[in-house]
Amino acid sequence: MDLLVVGWWRGRGVTGLPGSIATLLCAAASVGDAGEGYTAFCKVGSGFGREEQARLAGLLEPGETASPPDNVRIGRTRSPCYVDISRTR
């Protein structure tokens, strides 16, 4: 199953850099009443080291937005940071 990162939570610096990406909100492609899109369904602790956290931030932060993209269905799990993939590299 392919997953798309649609949001994240920042860490507190316990295992990585303060404010770094600590947990990812992932979604899978889905087809529903609203048409094709993505459905968020799991959180994944990144487990990445400092270098990888910095690389992830460089990829995701350019697309950071406060609300999920229209084609992503979010359930009860609300992320403080979402990503608009059309604005990422």
C-alpha positions as CSV (number, residue, x, y, z in Angstrom):
1,M,0.0,0.0,0.0
2,D,1.3,3.4,-1.0
3,L,0.8,6.2,1.6
4,L,0.9,9.9,1.2
5,V,2.1,12.2,4.0
6,V,-0.8,14.8,4.5
7,G,0.2,16.3,7.8
8,W,2.6,16.2,10.7
9,W,3.1,17.1,14.4
10,R,6.3,18.9,15.6
11,G,8.5,17.4,18.2
12,R,9.6,18.9,21.5
13,G,13.2,18.2,21.0
14,V,13.4,15.1,23.2
15,T,14.9,12.9,20.5
16,G,15.5,15.4,17.7
17,L,15.6,19.0,17.0
18,P,13.1,21.2,18.8
19,G,10.2,21.9,16.4
20,S,11.3,19.2,14.0
21,I,8.9,16.8,12.3
22,A,8.2,14.1,14.8
23,T,5.0,12.3,13.7
24,L,3.5,12.0,10.2
25,L,-0.2,11.8,9.3
26,C,-0.6,9.4,6.4
27,A,-3.4,8.8,3.9
28,A,-4.2,6.2,1.3
29,A,-5.9,6.8,-2.1
30,S,-9.6,6.3,-1.9
31,V,-12.8,6.6,-3.9
32,G,-15.9,7.8,-2.1
33,D,-19.1,9.7,-2.5
34,A,-17.0,12.9,-3.0
35,G,-15.0,11.3,-5.7
36,E,-11.3,10.3,-5.8
37,G,-9.0,11.6,-3.1
38,Y,-7.2,10.4,0.0
39,T,-8.3,9.3,3.4
40,A,-6.1,9.9,6.4
41,F,-6.0,6.8,8.6
42,C,-2.7,6.5,10.6
43,K,-0.1,8.4,12.5
44,V,3.5,7.2,12.2
45,G,6.3,8.2,14.5
46,S,9.1,9.3,12.2
47,G,12.0,7.6,14.1
48,F,14.3,9.7,11.9
49,G,17.7,11.1,12.9
50,R,18.5,14.8,12.8
51,E,19.7,14.7,9.1
52,E,16.6,12.9,7.9
53,Q,14.4,15.2,10.0
54,A,16.0,18.3,8.3
55,R,15.5,16.7,4.9
56,L,11.9,15.9,5.6
57,A,11.3,19.5,6.7
58,G,12.9,20.8,3.5
59,L,10.4,18.6,1.5
60,L,7.2,19.2,3.5
61,E,7.4,22.7,4.9
62,P,7.2,24.6,1.6
63,G,3.7,23.2,1.3
64,E,2.6,23.8,4.9
65,T,-0.9,24.9,5.4
66,A,-3.2,25.2,8.5
67,S,-6.0,23.1,6.9
68,P,-6.1,19.8,4.9
69,P,-6.3,20.0,1.1
70,D,-9.8,19.6,-0.3
71,N,-9.1,16.1,-1.7
72,V,-8.0,14.7,1.7
73,R,-10.7,13.3,4.0
74,I,-9.6,13.7,7.7
75,G,-11.3,11.7,10.5
76,R,-11.0,12.4,14.2
77,T,-7.2,12.8,14.0
78,R,-6.5,16.5,13.4
79,S,-2.9,17.5,12.7
80,P,-1.6,21.0,13.5
81,C,0.3,21.1,10.2
82,Y,-1.0,19.9,6.8
83,V,0.8,19.8,3.5
84,D,-0.5,20.9,0.1
85,I,1.5,18.5,-2.1
86,S,1.0,20.8,-5.1
87,R,3.4,23.3,-3.4
88,T,6.2,20.8,-2.5
89,R,9.2,19.7,-4.5
